[in-house]
Amino acid sequence: MVTNSKNISYRIGNISKLAGIPVPTLRVWESRYAAFTPLKTEGQHRMYGEEDLLRATLMKQLCDEGHAISTIANLDMHALSQLYNKHRHSGAVETRQRHTQSVKIAVIGLALAGRIESKNFSSSLLGSSIEVTNIYADFDAAQHAPFEQAAEILLLKVNTLHEIVMRDIQRITAKNSAAKVIVLYNYGREQVAHAMRTAGMLVRREPLTDYELAELIRSVLNVDANHALSEVTPNSMIPARKYSDETLARVAGISTNVLCECPRHVAEIIAQLASFEQYSQECLNKSTEDAHLHAYLTSVSGSARALFEHALEKVAHHEGIEL
């Protein structure tokens, strides 16, 4: 789903650079096919909005797939997005056949959507692939229009972090059951960023390179233990934590008939893995130099924690323990 927006912020040279389309080509698309409707300043300079950037990016990708600009130039944003996702879906099937990862993403922010739809960004994913299922211009649009398709990640960009933004994000994720949230921001208080990280969100301050953003997305994929987690995570996503520290402490203190005290040991291992997973995630949020290492550590610790949670459920069922 794509909602419309006309926030003026780009000259044609900016659109050309960001979308990877020569300026003369953009002028032809506009004059001959009416692909864009820029506004003009008092000095008669054409100014383009975030929606224009996303349109240009999608049309570029579709033209690369063999579509004639004359057949797609007048499609609305929703139709363009659907057509592009159809091609992405076909590519994702081929990708899965080559044993790589695929993840569905909902995006708030048209410029951000255009960025991750580009081929330059796709090349930064290193074997993983994404499918943008829902695109919203802003928070208001996302709150009033539920996801048309289920998304595993909610990716968004805000200028300023504050408590209201955090509450809005939590409402959207609760309403649509997004497993993970990645927040990019320009300015904000560290207390708010810390609260969002504590709530399980990945929070990073801009500017980020495509590689760094790709690492954030890949950090919530189970890259290294997919075969072992097939029983736990058939969609290859690292599950959110199931059991609180209080629940684990209660289980660890229960006397059982298992001679080796498996419930206690398993509960303690889960608590330790969850702590290390959180630690690695915080390092990933704060560091750019070694983001790849901490993305790997987050993936491994989260995968192991999910496996042991599954083991705890088997032990609890055997012992009649209520989790």
N, C-alpha and C positions, 0 to 999 in steps of 0.2 A: 504494500500500500504506500502511495506517495501523496503527501499533502503539498499544496502549492504555497509558495512564498516568493516575495519580490523584494528582498532586502538588497538595496543597491550597494555594491561594494567593489566591482571589478571592471577594469577596462578590457578591451578586446585582447590586448597583449597578455594580460593575466590569464584570461580564459585559454588562450592559445598555449601558454606554457603549462598550465595545470592539466589541461585535457589532452595535450599532445597533438594538437591540430594546428596546421599553419594558418596564420592570419588570413591570407587570401581565400583559403578554403572556407573559413568561418564566414567571411563576407559573402561568398557565393551562396552558402547555405541560408544566410539571412535574406539576401536580396532576391534570390531566385526561388527559394523554397519556403520562405517565411518561417524558418525553423526557430527564430528568436524574435522577441519584441522588446528590444532594449529601450530604456528611457533616455532622454537627452537632457544634458545640463543646459544652463543658460548660454554657455559657450558652444553649444551644439556638439558636445562630446557624448558619444554613446556610452552608457553605463549599464552593466549587466549584473544580475542578481545571482544568488546561490542556486536557484532553480535552473538558471541558464547554464551554470557550470555543470550541474548534474546532467542536464539534457545533452550538452556537448559531449560529455564523457560517455554516456550510454550510446549515443548515436555513433560515436567513433568506434566503440566496441562492436556494435551491430554491423557497421559498414565493413569492419575487418572480418566479420563472419560471413560476408557475402551479400548483405542487404543493400539495395540501392537507396541512396539518400532520398530520392523522390518518393519512396514508399513509406518512409518512416518519419520524415521531417515534420509532418503535421499530426503525429500521434501525440496524445496527451501523456503526462508523466506516468500515469498508472499503466497505460498500454505499453509504453517504452520499457518500464521496469518489468512487466510480465514477460514481454518478448525476450528481454535480456536474461531474465532468470530461467527461461526455457532453455536457452543455450547454455547457461551455467549449470543447469541440472544435467543436461546431456554430458557436459564435461565432467561433472562430479561423478557420474556413473562410471565413466572411463577411469577417473582418478581412483575410485574405490577398487576397481578391478586391478589397479596397480598397487594396491595395499597401502594407500596413503589416507590421510585424514580429511574429513569434511565437516564443517560446522555451519549452522544456520545462525544468522545475525540480524537483529533488528537495530536500526540506526536512527538516532535523533540528531538532525543537523544535515542539511542538504550538501554543504561543502564537504563534510566528513564522508557522506555517502559517496560522493563523486570521487573522493580520494581512494577509498578502498575498493571501488569498482574498477579502478584503472589497472592496466596490465603491469605497470611499474610496481604497483603494490603487490599484485599477485605473485610476481617473481620473488618478492621478499618472504613469502610464506614457506619456502623451502620444502615443497612436497605436500603441504597441507592445502586445502581449498576451502573457500567460503561461499556461502549462498546468502545474499542479502534478501531477506524475506519481507521486511517491512521498512519503509522509510518515512520519517516524520520531519516536518520543518522545525518544530519546536515542542516544548513540554506540553503546551495546551493541546496541540493536535494529538499527541501520544496518549494523553489522559482521556480524551473523548472518543478515541477510535481504537478499540482492542486490536491486538495483532491478528491479521488475517491468517497467518500461518504461525505455528509454534516456533519460537526462537530459543536457542540455547544460550545465546549471549546478547545482552543489551549493551550497545556501544553508543556513547554520547559525548558531545563536546559542549562545555559551558564556558562563558567568559569568567564568571566569578563563582566561587564556592561559598555557599552559606547554608544555614539550617533548613530554609525553605526548599532549596534544591534537593537536599538530602531526603526530605520527606516526600517530595514529588517523585523522586527516583524509587523510593521504597513502595509508594502506592502503585506505580506503573509495574514494577517487577512482581508485586504480590498479585496484581490483577491479571497478569499474563504469564506468571510462573516461569520467568526467565531464570535459568540456573546460575548464571554469572553476570556481573555488571562491570564494565570497564568505563571509567570516567576520565576524560581529558579536560584540563582546565588551564586558564591563563593566570588568574589571580585567586587568592583565597587564604583564609586563616588556617594555620597548621592544625588547630584544634578540630576544625570541621573535617579536614582531610583525614586526621587520625580516627575520628569517629566513624567515618565512612569505611576506612580500612578495617576497623574493628568489626564493622557490620558485614565484612566479607567482600567488599568492593575493591577492585584494582583501580587505584587513583594515581594518575601521573600528570605532572605539569608540562605544558607545551613550552617550547617546540620539541616534538619527537620526530625522529627520522622514520621513514617507512619501515626500516628494519626493526627499530625499537618497538613500534606499534605492532608489527607482526609478531614479535616475541611475546608481547602481552597476550595476544590472541592465542598463540601456540601454547602459552603457559597453562591454559585451562583445558588443553587437550591431553589425553593420555597418549603420549608419543612413544614411550619405551616399554610399556607393559600391557599392551592391548590384548595379547593372546591370553595372559593370565587373568585379565579382568573381564573376559567375555561374559562370564556369568553375572558379574556385578554391573557392568556398564556397557550394554550392547550398542549404545550410540557413541562410544568412544570418549564421552565426556567424563571428567573426574567428578564424582558426585559430591554434593555439599555434605558437610558433616552431619551425621545422624544423631549422635548422642552427646549430651552436655557433660561437662566435668562432674557435675553433681550426680548424674545417672551412672557414670563410670565409677565414681567413688562408692556409690551404693552397691553396685554389682561386685566391686572388689572386696567389699566387707561381708558378703554373704557366704556362709559356710555351706559347702555342697558335698556331694558324694564322690566328686572327682578327686582321686588321690593326689594328683599333681597340681591341684588348685588352678585349673585352667581358666575359670572365669576371672579370677583376680589377675592372673598374668596377662590374659588377653586385654582386659580393661586397662591395665597399666600401660601396655604397649600402645593401645589406641590413643591414650591421653598424651603419651610422649610424641607419637607421630603427628598428632594434631597440633601440638605446640611447635614442633619443628616446621610443619607445613605453614603455620601462621608466620613464623620467623622468616622463612624463605620468601613468602609473599611480600612481607614488609620490606625485605631487602630488594626485591624486584621492583617495588614501587619507588624506592628511593634512589636506586643506583641505575646509571645508564651504561657504565663501563663494563660491568660483568652481568648484564641482564640475562644473557644466554645461559650462564651457569645457574642463576637463581630460578629461571624458568624451568630448567631441567630438574633442580632440586625440589621445586614446588610440585612438579608433575610426579616425580618418584615418590615423595612423601605422601602426597594425596592419594596416589594409586595404592600404596601399601596400607594407608589408613582405611581406605574403602574395603580392601581385601580382609583386613582384620575385623572390621565391623560386620562383614558377612560371616566371618568365622565366629564372632561373638553371638550372632543370632542363632547359629547352629548349636553352640554350646548351651545357650540359654534355653532353647527348645528342648534339648536333651535333659537339662536339669530342672525344667519347669520354672525358670526365672522370668518374671515379667519385666520387659524392658520399657 
